[in-house]
């Protein structure tokens, strides 16, 4: 259970930090004017990363649990 309780906050913290500071990383790539599209793609992919396991957690909880 400890890996589950550590992994989730770590993912959320990393997501928030990257979401906040992504603009300086996009400027050298020439994508500084398309921050909105990048943030939309980033948010949708993050939702998929969280949503896919969440769809199975109720049905397969013992198999998906670390503890």
Backbone as a ProteinNet text record, in pm:
[ID]
protein_1_A
[PRIMARY]
XXXXXXXXXXXXXXXXXXXXXXXXXXXXXXXXXXXXXXXXXXXXXXXXXXXXXXXXXXXXXXXXXXX
[TERTIARY]
81.9	0	87	203.9	292.5	331.2	361.3	392.8	275	153.8	36.6	23.1	44.9	30.4	146.4	256.1	370	361.6	320.2	317.5	216.7	99.1	-5.2	33.8	75.3	116.4	238.1	328.3	444.3	401.1	308	255.5	187.3	105.5	32.4	130	229	327.7	407.2	451.8	527	440.1	314.2	222.2	205.7	184.5	163.9	288.3	404.3	528.8	550.5	533.7	553.2	449.5	325.9	218.7	247.7	305.4	335.4	454.5	556.3	681.5	708	605	626.9	660.9	613.5	633.9	781.5	871.1	1012.2	1073.2	1020.3	1072	1020.2	905.5	848.2	910.2	955.4	1009.8	1127.3	1228.3	1339.2	1297.7	1185.4	1137.8	1052.1	1030.5	949.7	800.4	762.3	621.3	568.7	637.7	598.7	463	420.1	290.1	176.6	209.2	107.3	99.1	120.5	116.6	-20.6	-126	-261.2	-282.6	-237.2	-253.5	-169.2	-48.9	38	-22.6	-75.1	-136.2	-262.3	-337.8	-455.4	-413.9	-315.8	-267.1	-210.2	-137.5	-79.8	-189.7	-291.9	-401.8	-481.3	-508.6	-582.4	-503.5	-374.1	-293.5	-282.8	-275.6	-272.2	-403	-513.7	-642.7	-652.7	-598	-598.2	-510	-396.3	-305.5	-372.1	-449.1	-519	-647.7	-717.5	-847.6	-843.6	-744.7	-739.4	-728.4	-634.1	-631.7	-754.1	-807.2	-923.9	-1045.5	-1055.4	-1167.8	-1165.1	-1048.3	-1034.1	-1017.3	-1000.9	-966.9	-1080.1	-1204.6	-1315.1	-1334.8	-1313.7	-1337.6	-1220.5	-1099.1	-980.3	-897	-960.4	-882.2	-777.6	-806.1	-700.1	-582.6	-610.7	-503.3	-420	-480.4	-409.9	-344	-376.2	-324.8	-180.4	-101.9	38.4	51.3	-49.1	-37.5	-105.9
-118.7	0	126.1	118.3	235.1	284.6	194.1	244.7	319.3	272.1	341.3	480	489.3	617.2	711.7	659.4	743.2	781.7	689	713.3	817.8	815.1	909.9	1054.3	1087.4	1226.6	1268.4	1175.2	1206.8	1241.8	1164.9	1194	1329.7	1358.2	1484.8	1602.1	1587.7	1694.2	1718	1612.1	1626.4	1690.6	1649.5	1706.8	1856.1	1895.7	2037.1	2120.4	2069.3	2141.9	2157.8	2049.6	2058.1	2148.7	2140.4	2223	2371.5	2402.6	2541.2	2595.4	2513.6	2562.6	2511.3	2473.1	2415.9	2522.5	2643.7	2748.5	2774	2784.8	2806.3	2690.9	2570.5	2456.8	2456.8	2518.6	2521.3	2628.6	2737.4	2849.1	2807.6	2735.5	2696.1	2598.8	2531	2437.1	2504.7	2636	2709.8	2691.7	2645.4	2621.1	2718.1	2828.4	2926.1	2988.7	2993.8	3051.8	2950.1	2822.1	2717.3	2651.4	2728.9	2675.5	2617	2680.1	2631.1	2490.1	2464	2330.8	2226.8	2266	2173.6	2140.7	2242.2	2217.6	2132.5	2151.3	2067.5	1922.1	1899.6	1763.1	1701.4	1781.6	1734.6	1696.2	1778.4	1750.1	1627.6	1613.4	1496.7	1367.6	1372.5	1252	1218.3	1318.4	1293.5	1232.2	1281.1	1223.2	1078	1044.6	905.6	818.3	873.7	797.8	765.4	856.9	834.3	755.1	782.9	722.3	575.3	531.1	390.7	297.4	317	228.5	245.6	366	390.4	312.4	287	211.3	66.3	17.1	-122.8	-142.8	-37.4	-51.8	-113	-82	-137.7	-286.5	-328.1	-467.6	-557.8	-508	-589.7	-537.7	-486.3	-423.2	-513.4	-638.8	-721.2	-744.5	-756.7	-780.6	-654.6	-537.3	-413.4	-352.8	-403.7	-347.2	-392.5	-302.5	-336.2	-405.4	-388.9	-440.1	-566.2
0	0	0	60	64.2	-75.3	-171.5	-305.7	-369	-341.5	-395.2	-335.4	-205.7	-136.7	-165.9	-212.4	-250.9	-398.5	-481.3	-625.6	-667.8	-608.4	-647.3	-618	-494.5	-470.3	-552.8	-580	-662.3	-804.5	-860.4	-993.7	-996.3	-896.1	-891	-877.2	-792.3	-773.8	-902.5	-966.1	-1091.2	-1199.4	-1206.4	-1304.8	-1280.7	-1156.9	-1125.3	-1153.3	-1120.6	-1146.5	-1296.9	-1372.9	-1516.8	-1580.4	-1535.7	-1590.2	-1566.4	-1450.3	-1415.3	-1493.8	-1512.5	-1571	-1711.6	-1786.2	-1919.3	-2024.4	-2005.7	-2106.2	-2138.2	-2040	-2075.1	-2154.8	-2139.3	-2215	-2359.2	-2381.4	-2515.9	-2604.3	-2544.9	-2622.4	-2711.3	-2660.6	-2748.6	-2859.1	-2841	-2942.5	-3048.3	-3032.9	-3127.5	-3105.7	-2989.7	-2959.9	-2855.4	-2835.6	-2735.1	-2759.5	-2884.6	-2917.7	-2908.3	-2890.9	-2886.2	-2748.9	-2645.4	-2509	-2478.4	-2528.2	-2500.6	-2554.3	-2676.1	-2735	-2662.3	-2622.6	-2550	-2413.7	-2344.3	-2214.4	-2228.2	-2334.9	-2357.8	-2379.5	-2463.3	-2487.5	-2360.2	-2284.6	-2159.1	-2059.6	-2049.4	-1958.4	-1999.3	-2129.1	-2177.3	-2155.8	-2181.3	-2160.5	-2012.2	-1927.3	-1783.2	-1735.4	-1791.7	-1757.5	-1798.8	-1915.1	-1961.6	-1873.3	-1830.3	-1744.7	-1611.3	-1558.2	-1431.4	-1453.9	-1562.5	-1586.1	-1619.6	-1693.7	-1733.7	-1613.8	-1522.6	-1405.6	-1316	-1310.8	-1225.7	-1272.9	-1400.7	-1453.8	-1408	-1370.2	-1331.1	-1181.2	-1106.6	-965.7	-883.6	-917.6	-840.9	-869.1	-990.9	-1025.4	-990.3	-996.6	-973	-856.8	-753.9	-647.3	-586.7	-548.1	-489.5	-585.2	-714	-810.7	-834.5	-825.3	-852	-729.3	-613.5	-488.7	-466.6	-413.5	-382.5	-247.9	-163.8	-26.4	1.6
[MASK]
+++++++++++++++++++++++++++++++++++++++++++++++++++++++++++++++++++

